[in-house]
Amino acid sequence: MIATDQPATSVMPEARYEQLVQAVVDYAIYMLDPTGHVVSWNAGAQRIKGYRADEVIGRHFSLFFTAEDCAQGRPERLLLQALEQGVAQDEGWRVRKDGTQFWALAALDVIRDEQGRIIGLAKVTRDITDRRDSALQLDAMRAQLFQAQKLEALGQLSGGLAHDFNNLLTIILSSARLALTSQDPERIRRMLEHIVDAGQRGTQLTQQLLSFARHRQLNVARIAPVDVVASTRSLMEHALPQGIELVEQLQANLPAIEVDAGQLQMVLLNLMFNARDAIEGQGRISLVIECMQLVGEIEGLQGRFVRFDVQDDGQGIDPQVMPRIFEPFFTTKPFGKGTGLGLSQAYGFARQSNGAIRVASASGKGTCISLYLPACPEDQPLTDR
């Protein structure tokens, strides 16, 4: 009788699967029974959570949750969701054997037998603490960049604001002097009304400025485009020279959009600053806002979108420069006149808001920058205006 070696392919599929699972060290892969108790444990689970198999098999998987999550019933809700829906996902803090915590991305999938009965659940957990920390750092950097852009915009606005405040003070001082020297009660009353009116306009301007400059957390909310345009216009009017006209064309009954109002106002101001700087002498800046239906022609976007067009009749963009206009810190302006962050911030805002931004320009004929933002569903009314 001739003896032959057993071929590698004869290893039972279950054994090969077990070898595969045990070879994975970047993921905690283990099984639970339908009540949530651990029935298997791989090398990745030991590395991430710190428990050996003999220390954890037979114990409830709530062992890995924080005391606060356990008190709120989070493990039970996750288990119930998986049993009812077949799958459940969760992200949050988990606790290692030594008491340290890590940020976990976890998934639970129901396992059924041949008759369709639930016999257990497959649990996969990954430690994504580093990824979460990186995301938080990126958010902090974005917030700092946003605040830096605000400071730059305030610098752009300061000249016009100083001029307007000077005019208001002139009205107040002149009216006060006239009132002091007048003996006519009616004239004194008119002078006092001028003083009150100028003071109220100054107060409104200061409030708008403080509202725009105030450092606050980014807040995504459902807003009306017309409201953002009104507040942006009141600031932009102070930064335009006399020879440049600002024209608005807003479609009636525009749908709401869900974005951060402060970021959108910052983007519109940056686009208008660029339009202003592109005009030599007299010219016009147009802000056109309308709702439109996209079917994939703009970066594959589909559905209802609100389009913000900022048009100017300036010198246009050099075709050789066009491919670089969204690059951070790229600018064609003289030193000290711009940071090169305005358009890159507008691009990032559009992408973050599930929208898009497009530029059309011709040398000597002007530029149109179009910002597309998703419209809220028609059955979602505005909560705050």
TORRO-99685 format. One record per residue (C-alpha): residue number from 1; residue in three letters; x, y, z. Coordinates in Angstrom, 1 decimal, always signed. Each point is the difference from the previous one (the first is absolute). Example, Ala and Ser with C-alpha at 12.3 -4.5 7.8 and 13.67 -1.06 7.14 Angstrom:
+------+------+--------+--------+--------+
| resi | resn |      x |      y |      z |
+------+------+--------+--------+--------+
|    1 |  ALA |  +12.3 |   -4.5 |   +7.8 |
|    2 |  SER |   +1.4 |   +3.4 |   -0.7 |
+------+------+--------+--------+--------+
***
This chain:
+------+------+--------+--------+--------+
| resi | resn |      x |      y |      z |
+------+------+--------+--------+--------+
|    1 |  MET |   +0.0 |   +0.0 |   +0.0 |
|    2 |  ILE |   +1.4 |   +3.4 |   -1.0 |
|    3 |  ALA |   -0.2 |   +2.8 |   +2.6 |
|    4 |  THR |   -0.8 |   +3.5 |   -1.3 |
|    5 |  ASP |   +0.2 |   +3.4 |   +1.7 |
|    6 |  GLN |   -3.3 |   +1.6 |   +1.0 |
|    7 |  PRO |   -0.5 |   +3.0 |   -2.4 |
|    8 |  ALA |   -0.3 |   +3.4 |   +1.6 |
|    9 |  THR |   -3.4 |   +0.5 |   -1.6 |
|   10 |  SER |   -1.4 |   -2.8 |   +2.2 |
|   11 |  VAL |   +0.0 |   +2.3 |   +3.1 |
|   12 |  MET |   -3.6 |   +0.4 |   +1.1 |
|   13 |  PRO |   -1.5 |   +3.4 |   -1.0 |
|   14 |  GLU |   -0.8 |   +0.8 |   +3.6 |
|   15 |  ALA |   +3.6 |   -0.5 |   +1.0 |
|   16 |  ARG |   +1.2 |   +2.2 |   -2.8 |
|   17 |  TYR |   -2.5 |   +2.7 |   +1.0 |
|   18 |  GLU |   +1.2 |   -0.2 |   +3.6 |
|   19 |  GLN |   +3.6 |   +0.4 |   -1.1 |
|   20 |  LEU |   -1.0 |   +3.1 |   -2.1 |
|   21 |  VAL |   -1.9 |   +1.6 |   +2.9 |
|   22 |  GLN |   +2.9 |   -0.7 |   +2.5 |
|   23 |  ALA |   +2.5 |   +1.5 |   -2.5 |
|   24 |  VAL |   -1.8 |   +3.4 |   +0.1 |
|   25 |  VAL |   +1.6 |   +2.3 |   +2.6 |
|   26 |  ASP |   -1.3 |   +3.4 |   -1.1 |
|   27 |  TYR |   -3.7 |   -0.9 |   +0.7 |
|   28 |  ALA |   -1.6 |   -1.6 |   +3.0 |
|   29 |  ILE |   -2.1 |   -2.8 |   -1.4 |
|   30 |  TYR |   -2.1 |   -2.2 |   +2.3 |
|   31 |  MET |   -3.4 |   -1.6 |   +0.3 |
|   32 |  LEU |   -2.8 |   +0.6 |   +2.4 |
|   33 |  ASP |   -2.9 |   -2.3 |   +0.9 |
|   34 |  PRO |   -3.5 |   +1.6 |   -0.5 |
|   35 |  THR |   +0.1 |   +1.3 |   +3.6 |
|   36 |  GLY |   +3.2 |   +1.9 |   -0.6 |
|   37 |  HIS |   +2.5 |   -2.3 |   +1.7 |
|   38 |  VAL |   +3.4 |   -0.5 |   -1.6 |
|   39 |  VAL |   +0.6 |   -3.5 |   -1.5 |
|   40 |  SER |   +3.2 |   +0.5 |   -2.0 |
|   41 |  TRP |   +3.0 |   +2.3 |   +0.0 |
|   42 |  ASN |   +2.7 |   +0.8 |   -2.6 |
|   43 |  ALA |   +3.5 |   +1.4 |   +0.4 |
|   44 |  GLY |   -1.1 |   +3.4 |   -1.2 |
|   45 |  ALA |   -2.6 |   +0.2 |   +2.8 |
|   46 |  GLN |   +2.8 |   -0.9 |   +2.5 |
|   47 |  ARG |   +2.3 |   +2.7 |   -1.4 |
|   48 |  ILE |   -2.6 |   +2.7 |   -0.1 |
|   49 |  LYS |   -2.0 |   -0.7 |   +3.2 |
|   50 |  GLY |   +2.8 |   -1.6 |   +2.1 |
|   51 |  TYR |   -2.0 |   -3.1 |   +1.1 |
|   52 |  ARG |   +1.2 |   -3.6 |   -0.6 |
|   53 |  ALA |   -2.7 |   -2.4 |   -1.3 |
|   54 |  ASP |   -0.3 |   -1.8 |   +3.3 |
|   55 |  GLU |   -0.6 |   +3.3 |   +1.8 |
|   56 |  VAL |   -2.9 |   +1.1 |   -2.2 |
|   57 |  ILE |   -1.8 |   -3.0 |   -1.5 |
|   58 |  GLY |   -3.4 |   -0.4 |   +1.7 |
|   59 |  ARG |   -0.2 |   +3.6 |   +1.2 |
|   60 |  HIS |   -2.4 |   +2.6 |   -1.4 |
|   61 |  PHE |   +1.3 |   +2.3 |   -2.6 |
|   62 |  SER |   -1.2 |   +3.0 |   +2.0 |
|   63 |  LEU |   +3.3 |   -0.5 |   +1.8 |
|   64 |  PHE |   +1.7 |   +2.1 |   -2.7 |
|   65 |  PHE |   -2.3 |   +3.0 |   +0.4 |
|   66 |  THR |   +0.5 |   +3.0 |   +2.2 |
|   67 |  ALA |   -2.0 |   +0.1 |   +3.3 |
|   68 |  GLU |   -2.0 |   +2.9 |   -1.4 |
|   69 |  ASP |   -1.0 |   -1.9 |   -3.1 |
|   70 |  CYS |   -0.9 |   -3.0 |   +2.0 |
|   71 |  ALA |   -2.2 |   +2.2 |   +2.3 |
|   72 |  GLN |   -1.8 |   +1.3 |   -3.0 |
|   73 |  GLY |   -0.6 |   -3.5 |   -1.5 |
|   74 |  ARG |   +2.2 |   +0.5 |   -3.1 |
|   75 |  PRO |   +1.2 |   -3.6 |   -0.2 |
|   76 |  GLU |   -3.6 |   -1.4 |   +0.3 |
|   77 |  ARG |   -1.3 |   +2.4 |   -2.7 |
|   78 |  LEU |   +2.8 |   -0.9 |   -2.4 |
|   79 |  LEU |   -0.6 |   -3.8 |   +0.6 |
|   80 |  LEU |   -3.8 |   +0.5 |   -0.5 |
|   81 |  GLN |   +0.5 |   +2.0 |   -3.2 |
|   82 |  ALA |   +2.2 |   -2.7 |   -1.4 |
|   83 |  LEU |   -2.5 |   -2.8 |   +0.9 |
|   84 |  GLU |   -2.9 |   +1.9 |   -1.5 |
|   85 |  GLN |   +1.6 |   +1.5 |   -3.1 |
|   86 |  GLY |   +2.8 |   -2.6 |   -0.7 |
|   87 |  VAL |   +2.8 |   +2.6 |   +0.4 |
|   88 |  ALA |   +1.0 |   +2.8 |   +2.2 |
|   89 |  GLN |   +2.8 |   +2.5 |   +0.0 |
|   90 |  ASP |   +1.4 |   +2.2 |   +2.8 |
|   91 |  GLU |   +2.8 |   +2.5 |   +0.6 |
|   92 |  GLY |   +1.1 |   +1.1 |   +3.4 |
|   93 |  TRP |   +2.3 |   -0.5 |   +3.0 |
|   94 |  ARG |   +1.0 |   -3.5 |   +1.1 |
|   95 |  VAL |   +1.9 |   -1.2 |   +3.0 |
|   96 |  ARG |   +3.1 |   -2.3 |   +0.0 |
|   97 |  LYS |   +0.9 |   -2.4 |   +2.7 |
|   98 |  ASP |   +2.4 |   +2.5 |   +1.6 |
|   99 |  GLY |   -2.7 |   +2.7 |   +0.2 |
|  100 |  THR |   +1.2 |   +2.1 |   -2.9 |
|  101 |  GLN |   -2.5 |   +1.1 |   -2.6 |
|  102 |  PHE |   +0.2 |   +0.0 |   -3.8 |
|  103 |  TRP |   -2.4 |   +1.2 |   -2.7 |
|  104 |  ALA |   -1.5 |   -3.0 |   -1.7 |
|  105 |  LEU |   -1.9 |   -0.6 |   -3.3 |
|  106 |  ALA |   -2.0 |   -3.1 |   +0.6 |
|  107 |  ALA |   -2.4 |   -2.2 |   -2.1 |
|  108 |  LEU |   -2.4 |   -2.8 |   +1.1 |
|  109 |  ASP |   -1.3 |   -2.5 |   -2.6 |
|  110 |  VAL |   -2.5 |   -2.7 |   +0.7 |
|  111 |  ILE |   +1.0 |   -3.6 |   -0.7 |
|  112 |  ARG |   -2.7 |   -2.5 |   -1.0 |
|  113 |  ASP |   -0.1 |   -3.8 |   -0.4 |
|  114 |  GLU |   -1.4 |   -1.8 |   -3.0 |
|  115 |  GLN |   -3.5 |   +0.4 |   +1.2 |
|  116 |  GLY |   +0.4 |   +3.7 |   +0.4 |
|  117 |  ARG |   +0.1 |   +0.0 |   +3.8 |
|  118 |  ILE |   +2.3 |   +2.4 |   +1.7 |
|  119 |  ILE |   +2.9 |   -1.8 |   +1.7 |
|  120 |  GLY |   +2.3 |   +2.9 |   +0.8 |
|  121 |  LEU |   +1.5 |   +3.2 |   -1.2 |
|  122 |  ALA |   +3.3 |   +0.9 |   -1.6 |
|  123 |  LYS |   +1.7 |   +3.0 |   +1.7 |
|  124 |  VAL |   +2.7 |   +2.0 |   -1.7 |
|  125 |  THR |   +1.7 |   +2.9 |   +1.8 |
|  126 |  ARG |   +2.7 |   +2.4 |   -1.3 |
|  127 |  ASP |   +2.0 |   +2.5 |   +2.1 |
|  128 |  ILE |   -0.3 |   +3.3 |   -1.9 |
|  129 |  THR |   +1.2 |   +2.3 |   +2.7 |
|  130 |  ASP |   +2.8 |   +1.4 |   -2.2 |
|  131 |  ARG |   -2.4 |   +0.6 |   -2.8 |
|  132 |  ARG |   -2.4 |   +1.8 |   +2.3 |
|  133 |  ASP |   +2.8 |   +2.1 |   +1.5 |
|  134 |  SER |   +1.1 |   +1.0 |   -3.5 |
|  135 |  ALA |   -3.5 |   +1.0 |   -1.0 |
|  136 |  LEU |   -0.4 |   +2.1 |   +3.1 |
|  137 |  GLN |   +3.3 |   +1.7 |   -0.7 |
|  138 |  LEU |   -1.1 |   +0.6 |   -3.6 |
|  139 |  ASP |   -3.3 |   +1.6 |   +1.3 |
|  140 |  ALA |   +2.0 |   +2.2 |   +2.3 |
|  141 |  MET |   +2.3 |   +1.1 |   -2.8 |
|  142 |  ARG |   -3.1 |   +0.7 |   -2.2 |
|  143 |  ALA |   -1.5 |   +2.1 |   +2.8 |
|  144 |  GLN |   +3.3 |   +2.0 |   +0.4 |
|  145 |  LEU |   +0.2 |   +0.5 |   -3.8 |
|  146 |  PHE |   -3.7 |   +1.2 |   +0.0 |
|  147 |  GLN |   +0.8 |   +2.5 |   +2.8 |
|  148 |  ALA |   +3.1 |   +1.2 |   -1.9 |
|  149 |  GLN |   -2.1 |   +0.5 |   -3.1 |
|  150 |  LYS |   -2.4 |   +2.1 |   +2.1 |
|  151 |  LEU |   +2.8 |   +2.2 |   +1.3 |
|  152 |  GLU |   +1.2 |   +0.5 |   -3.6 |
|  153 |  ALA |   -3.6 |   +0.9 |   -1.1 |
|  154 |  LEU |   -0.3 |   +2.4 |   +2.9 |
|  155 |  GLY |   +3.2 |   +1.7 |   -1.3 |
|  156 |  GLN |   -1.6 |   +0.3 |   -3.4 |
|  157 |  LEU |   -3.1 |   +1.5 |   +1.5 |
|  158 |  SER |   +1.7 |   +2.4 |   +2.4 |
|  159 |  GLY |   +0.6 |   +2.8 |   -2.4 |
|  160 |  GLY |   -3.6 |   +0.3 |   -1.1 |
|  161 |  LEU |   -1.2 |   -0.5 |   +3.6 |
|  162 |  ALA |   +2.2 |   +2.8 |   +1.2 |
|  163 |  HIS |   -1.3 |   +2.3 |   -2.6 |
|  164 |  ASP |   -3.7 |   -0.8 |   +0.9 |
|  165 |  PHE |   +0.7 |   +0.4 |   +3.7 |
|  166 |  ASN |   +1.6 |   +3.4 |   -0.7 |
|  167 |  ASN |   -3.1 |   +1.1 |   -2.0 |
|  168 |  LEU |   -2.2 |   -1.1 |   +2.9 |
|  169 |  LEU |   +2.1 |   +1.9 |   +2.5 |
|  170 |  THR |   -0.1 |   +3.0 |   -2.2 |
|  171 |  ILE |   -3.8 |   +0.0 |   +0.0 |
|  172 |  ILE |   -0.1 |   -0.5 |   +3.7 |
|  173 |  LEU |   +2.5 |   +2.8 |   +0.8 |
|  174 |  SER |   -1.5 |   +2.5 |   -2.5 |
|  175 |  SER |   -3.5 |   -0.6 |   +1.2 |
|  176 |  ALA |   +1.0 |   +0.3 |   +3.6 |
|  177 |  ARG |   +1.8 |   +3.3 |   -0.6 |
|  178 |  LEU |   -3.0 |   +1.4 |   -2.0 |
|  179 |  ALA |   -2.3 |   -1.1 |   +2.8 |
|  180 |  LEU |   +2.1 |   +1.7 |   +2.6 |
|  181 |  THR |   -0.1 |   +3.4 |   -1.8 |
|  182 |  SER |   -3.6 |   -0.1 |   -1.1 |
|  183 |  GLN |   -2.9 |   +1.6 |   +1.8 |
|  184 |  ASP |   -2.6 |   -1.6 |   -2.2 |
|  185 |  PRO |   -1.6 |   -3.1 |   +1.8 |
|  186 |  GLU |   -1.1 |   -1.5 |   -3.3 |
|  187 |  ARG |   +3.5 |   +0.2 |   -1.4 |
|  188 |  ILE |   +1.5 |   -1.4 |   +3.1 |
|  189 |  ARG |   -2.4 |   -2.9 |   -0.2 |
|  190 |  ARG |   +1.1 |   -0.7 |   -3.6 |
|  191 |  MET |   +3.7 |   +0.1 |   +0.9 |
|  192 |  LEU |   -0.6 |   -2.4 |   +2.9 |
|  193 |  GLU |   -1.8 |   -2.4 |   -2.4 |
|  194 |  HIS |   +3.0 |   +0.2 |   -2.3 |
|  195 |  ILE |   +2.3 |   -0.9 |   +2.9 |
|  196 |  VAL |   -2.2 |   -2.9 |   +1.0 |
|  197 |  ASP |   -0.3 |   -1.3 |   -3.6 |
|  198 |  ALA |   +3.8 |   +0.2 |   -0.5 |
|  199 |  GLY |   +0.6 |   -1.7 |   +3.3 |
|  200 |  GLN |   -2.4 |   -2.9 |   -0.8 |
|  201 |  ARG |   +1.7 |   -0.5 |   -3.4 |
|  202 |  GLY |   +3.4 |   -0.1 |   +1.7 |
|  203 |  THR |   -1.3 |   -2.5 |   +2.6 |
|  204 |  GLN |   -1.4 |   -2.3 |   -2.8 |
|  205 |  LEU |   +3.3 |   +0.2 |   -1.9 |
|  206 |  THR |   +1.9 |   -0.9 |   +3.2 |
|  207 |  GLN |   -2.3 |   -3.0 |   +0.7 |
|  208 |  GLN |   +0.4 |   -1.3 |   -3.5 |
|  209 |  LEU |   +3.8 |   +0.3 |   +0.3 |
|  210 |  LEU |   +0.1 |   -1.7 |   +3.4 |
|  211 |  SER |   -2.3 |   -2.8 |   -1.2 |
|  212 |  PHE |   +2.3 |   -0.6 |   -2.9 |
|  213 |  ALA |   +3.3 |   +0.2 |   +2.0 |
|  214 |  ARG |   -1.1 |   -2.0 |   +3.0 |
|  215 |  HIS |   +1.9 |   -3.2 |   +0.5 |
|  216 |  ARG |   -2.5 |   -2.9 |   +0.3 |
|  217 |  GLN |   -0.3 |   -3.6 |   -0.7 |
|  218 |  LEU |   -1.0 |   -1.0 |   -3.5 |
|  219 |  ASN |   -3.8 |   -0.6 |   +0.0 |
|  220 |  VAL |   -1.7 |   -1.7 |   -2.9 |
|  221 |  ALA |   -3.7 |   +1.0 |   -0.1 |
|  222 |  ARG |   -2.9 |   +0.4 |   -2.4 |
|  223 |  ILE |   +0.1 |   +3.6 |   -1.3 |
|  224 |  ALA |   -1.6 |   +2.2 |   -2.6 |
|  225 |  PRO |   +2.4 |   +1.2 |   -2.7 |
|  226 |  VAL |   -1.6 |   +3.4 |   -0.1 |
|  227 |  ASP |   +0.9 |   +0.6 |   +3.7 |
|  228 |  VAL |   +3.7 |   -0.8 |   -0.6 |
|  229 |  VAL |   +0.0 |   +2.3 |   -3.0 |
|  230 |  ALA |   -1.5 |   +2.9 |   +1.9 |
|  231 |  SER |   +2.6 |   -0.2 |   +2.8 |
|  232 |  THR |   +2.8 |   -0.4 |   -2.6 |
|  233 |  ARG |   -1.2 |   +2.9 |   -2.0 |
|  234 |  SER |   -0.1 |   +2.3 |   +3.0 |
|  235 |  LEU |   +3.7 |   -0.8 |   +0.6 |
|  236 |  MET |   +1.2 |   +0.0 |   -3.6 |
|  237 |  GLU |   -1.5 |   +3.4 |   -0.8 |
|  238 |  HIS |   +2.6 |   +1.6 |   +2.3 |
|  239 |  ALA |   +2.9 |   -1.6 |   -1.9 |
|  240 |  LEU |   -1.0 |   +1.1 |   -3.6 |
|  241 |  PRO |   +1.4 |   +3.2 |   -1.5 |
|  242 |  GLN |   -2.5 |   +2.5 |   -1.4 |
|  243 |  GLY |   +0.6 |   -1.1 |   -3.6 |
|  244 |  ILE |   -1.1 |   -3.7 |   +0.6 |
|  245 |  GLU |   -3.7 |   -0.8 |   +0.1 |
|  246 |  LEU |   -1.3 |   -3.1 |   +1.9 |
|  247 |  VAL |   -3.1 |   -1.5 |   -1.7 |
|  248 |  GLU |   -2.1 |   -2.9 |   +1.4 |
|  249 |  GLN |   -2.3 |   -2.3 |   -1.8 |
|  250 |  LEU |   -1.7 |   -2.5 |   +2.3 |
|  251 |  GLN |   -2.5 |   -2.5 |   -1.3 |
|  252 |  ALA |   -3.3 |   +0.0 |   +1.9 |
|  253 |  ASN |   -0.9 |   -2.7 |   +2.5 |
|  254 |  LEU |   +3.6 |   -1.4 |   +0.3 |
|  255 |  PRO |   +0.1 |   -3.3 |   +2.0 |
|  256 |  ALA |   +2.0 |   -0.2 |   +3.2 |
|  257 |  ILE |   +3.5 |   -1.4 |   +0.1 |
|  258 |  GLU |   +1.7 |   -1.8 |   +2.9 |
|  259 |  VAL |   +3.5 |   +1.5 |   +0.5 |
|  260 |  ASP |   +2.0 |   +2.1 |   +2.5 |
|  261 |  ALA |   -1.3 |   +3.6 |   -0.6 |
|  262 |  GLY |   +3.3 |   +1.6 |   +1.2 |
|  263 |  GLN |   +2.0 |   -2.1 |   -2.5 |
|  264 |  LEU |   -2.3 |   +0.8 |   -2.8 |
|  265 |  GLN |   +0.1 |   +3.7 |   +0.8 |
|  266 |  MET |   +3.8 |   -0.3 |   +0.0 |
|  267 |  VAL |   +0.1 |   -1.7 |   -3.4 |
|  268 |  LEU |   -2.3 |   +2.6 |   -1.6 |
|  269 |  LEU |   +2.1 |   +2.8 |   +1.4 |
|  270 |  ASN |   +3.2 |   -1.6 |   -1.3 |
|  271 |  LEU |   -1.6 |   -0.4 |   -3.5 |
|  272 |  MET |   -1.1 |   +3.6 |   +0.0 |
|  273 |  PHE |   +3.4 |   +1.3 |   +1.2 |
|  274 |  ASN |   +1.6 |   -1.9 |   -3.0 |
|  275 |  ALA |   -2.6 |   +1.5 |   -2.3 |
|  276 |  ARG |   +0.6 |   +3.5 |   +1.4 |
|  277 |  ASP |   +3.8 |   -0.4 |   -0.4 |
|  278 |  ALA |   -0.4 |   -1.1 |   -3.6 |
|  279 |  ILE |   -1.8 |   +3.2 |   -1.0 |
|  280 |  GLU |   +2.1 |   +3.0 |   -1.0 |
|  281 |  GLY |   -1.9 |   +3.2 |   +0.4 |
|  282 |  GLN |   -3.7 |   -0.2 |   -0.5 |
|  283 |  GLY |   -1.9 |   -3.3 |   -0.3 |
|  284 |  ARG |   -2.7 |   -2.3 |   +1.3 |
|  285 |  ILE |   -0.2 |   -3.0 |   +2.3 |
|  286 |  SER |   -3.1 |   -2.1 |   -0.3 |
|  287 |  LEU |   -1.2 |   -2.6 |   +2.6 |
|  288 |  VAL |   -2.5 |   -2.3 |   -1.7 |
|  289 |  ILE |   -1.7 |   -2.7 |   +2.1 |
|  290 |  GLU |   -2.4 |   -2.6 |   -1.4 |
|  291 |  CYS |   -1.2 |   -3.6 |   +0.5 |
|  292 |  MET |   +0.8 |   -2.6 |   -2.6 |
|  293 |  GLN |   -0.3 |   -3.7 |   -0.7 |
|  294 |  LEU |   +3.3 |   -1.8 |   -0.7 |
|  295 |  VAL |   +0.2 |   -3.3 |   -1.7 |
|  296 |  GLY |   +3.7 |   -0.7 |   +0.2 |
|  297 |  GLU |   +1.4 |   +2.7 |   -2.2 |
|  298 |  ILE |   +1.8 |   +1.7 |   +2.9 |
|  299 |  GLU |   +2.5 |   -2.5 |   +1.6 |
|  300 |  GLY |   -2.7 |   -2.7 |   -0.1 |
|  301 |  LEU |   -2.4 |   +1.9 |   +2.3 |
|  302 |  GLN |   -3.6 |   -0.9 |   -0.2 |
|  303 |  GLY |   -3.1 |   +1.6 |   +1.5 |
|  304 |  ARG |   -1.1 |   +3.5 |   +1.0 |
|  305 |  PHE |   +2.8 |   +2.5 |   +0.6 |
|  306 |  VAL |   +0.2 |   +3.7 |   +0.8 |
|  307 |  ARG |   +2.5 |   +1.7 |   -2.2 |
|  308 |  PHE |   +1.8 |   +3.2 |   +1.1 |
|  309 |  ASP |   +1.6 |   +1.9 |   -2.9 |
|  310 |  VAL |   +2.5 |   +2.8 |   +0.7 |
|  311 |  GLN |   +0.7 |   +1.8 |   -3.4 |
|  312 |  ASP |   +2.2 |   +2.9 |   -0.8 |
|  313 |  ASP |   +0.9 |   +1.9 |   -3.1 |
|  314 |  GLY |   +3.7 |   +0.2 |   +0.8 |
|  315 |  GLN |   +3.1 |   -1.1 |   -1.7 |
|  316 |  GLY |   -0.6 |   -3.7 |   +0.2 |
|  317 |  ILE |   +2.3 |   -2.8 |   +1.0 |
|  318 |  ASP |   +3.1 |   -0.9 |   -2.0 |
|  319 |  PRO |   -0.6 |   -3.5 |   -1.5 |
|  320 |  GLN |   +3.5 |   -1.1 |   +1.2 |
|  321 |  VAL |   -1.0 |   +0.9 |   +3.5 |
|  322 |  MET |   -3.4 |   -1.6 |   +0.0 |
|  323 |  PRO |   +1.2 |   -3.6 |   +0.9 |
|  324 |  ARG |   +1.5 |   +1.3 |   +3.3 |
|  325 |  ILE |   -2.6 |   +2.4 |   +1.3 |
|  326 |  PHE |   -1.2 |   -2.4 |   +2.7 |
|  327 |  GLU |   +3.4 |   -0.8 |   +1.3 |
|  328 |  PRO |   +0.6 |   +1.2 |   +3.6 |
|  329 |  PHE |   +2.3 |   +3.0 |   +0.2 |
|  330 |  PHE |   +0.0 |   +0.5 |   -3.8 |
|  331 |  THR |   -0.7 |   +3.7 |   -0.9 |
|  332 |  THR |   +0.7 |   +2.4 |   -2.8 |
|  333 |  LYS |   -0.5 |   +3.0 |   +2.3 |
|  334 |  PRO |   +2.9 |   +2.1 |   +1.2 |
|  335 |  PHE |   +1.7 |   -0.9 |   +3.3 |
|  336 |  GLY |   -2.2 |   +1.1 |   +2.9 |
|  337 |  LYS |   -3.2 |   +0.2 |   -2.1 |
|  338 |  GLY |   -1.1 |   -3.6 |   +0.5 |
|  339 |  THR |   +0.9 |   -3.3 |   +1.6 |
|  340 |  GLY |   -1.1 |   -2.3 |   -2.9 |
|  341 |  LEU |   -2.4 |   -1.8 |   +2.4 |
|  342 |  GLY |   -3.4 |   +1.4 |   -1.1 |
|  343 |  LEU |   -0.7 |   -2.3 |   -3.0 |
|  344 |  SER |   +1.5 |   -3.0 |   +1.7 |
|  345 |  GLN |   -2.3 |   +0.6 |   +2.9 |
|  346 |  ALA |   -2.9 |   +0.3 |   -2.3 |
|  347 |  TYR |   +0.9 |   -3.2 |   -1.8 |
|  348 |  GLY |   +0.3 |   -1.9 |   +3.4 |
|  349 |  PHE |   -3.3 |   +1.4 |   +1.2 |
|  350 |  ALA |   -1.8 |   -1.1 |   -3.2 |
|  351 |  ARG |   +1.4 |   -3.5 |   +0.2 |
|  352 |  GLN |   -0.7 |   -0.2 |   +3.8 |
|  353 |  SER |   -3.6 |   +1.1 |   -0.7 |
|  354 |  ASN |   -0.5 |   -2.7 |   -2.7 |
|  355 |  GLY |   +0.0 |   +2.6 |   -2.7 |
|  356 |  ALA |   +2.3 |   +1.3 |   -2.6 |
|  357 |  ILE |   +1.7 |   +3.2 |   -1.3 |
|  358 |  ARG |   +0.6 |   +1.0 |   -3.6 |
|  359 |  VAL |   +1.8 |   +2.9 |   -1.7 |
|  360 |  ALA |   -0.6 |   +1.4 |   -3.5 |
|  361 |  SER |   +2.2 |   +2.9 |   -1.1 |
|  362 |  ALA |   +1.2 |   +1.7 |   -3.2 |
|  363 |  SER |   +2.9 |   +2.5 |   -0.2 |
|  364 |  GLY |   -1.4 |   +3.5 |   -0.1 |
|  365 |  LYS |   -3.6 |   -1.1 |   +0.4 |
|  366 |  GLY |   -0.2 |   -0.9 |   +3.7 |
|  367 |  THR |   -0.5 |   -3.0 |   +2.2 |
|  368 |  CYS |   -3.0 |   -2.0 |   +1.4 |
|  369 |  ILE |   +0.5 |   -2.3 |   +3.0 |
|  370 |  SER |   -2.9 |   -2.3 |   +0.7 |
|  371 |  LEU |   -0.5 |   -1.7 |   +3.4 |
|  372 |  TYR |   -2.4 |   -2.9 |   +0.0 |
|  373 |  LEU |   -1.6 |   -1.0 |   +3.4 |
|  374 |  PRO |   -2.6 |   -2.8 |   +0.5 |
|  375 |  ALA |   -3.5 |   +1.2 |   +0.7 |
|  376 |  CYS |   -1.9 |   -1.4 |   +2.9 |
|  377 |  PRO |   -2.9 |   -2.4 |   -0.8 |
|  378 |  GLU |   -3.2 |   +1.9 |   -0.6 |
|  379 |  ASP |   -1.7 |   -1.6 |   +3.0 |
|  380 |  GLN |   +2.6 |   +1.4 |   +2.4 |
|  381 |  PRO |   -1.1 |   +3.5 |   +1.1 |
|  382 |  LEU |   +2.3 |   +2.6 |   +1.5 |
|  383 |  THR |   +0.2 |   -0.1 |   +3.7 |
|  384 |  ASP |   +2.0 |   +3.2 |   +0.5 |
|  385 |  ARG |   +0.2 |   +3.0 |   -2.3 |
+------+------+--------+--------+--------+
***
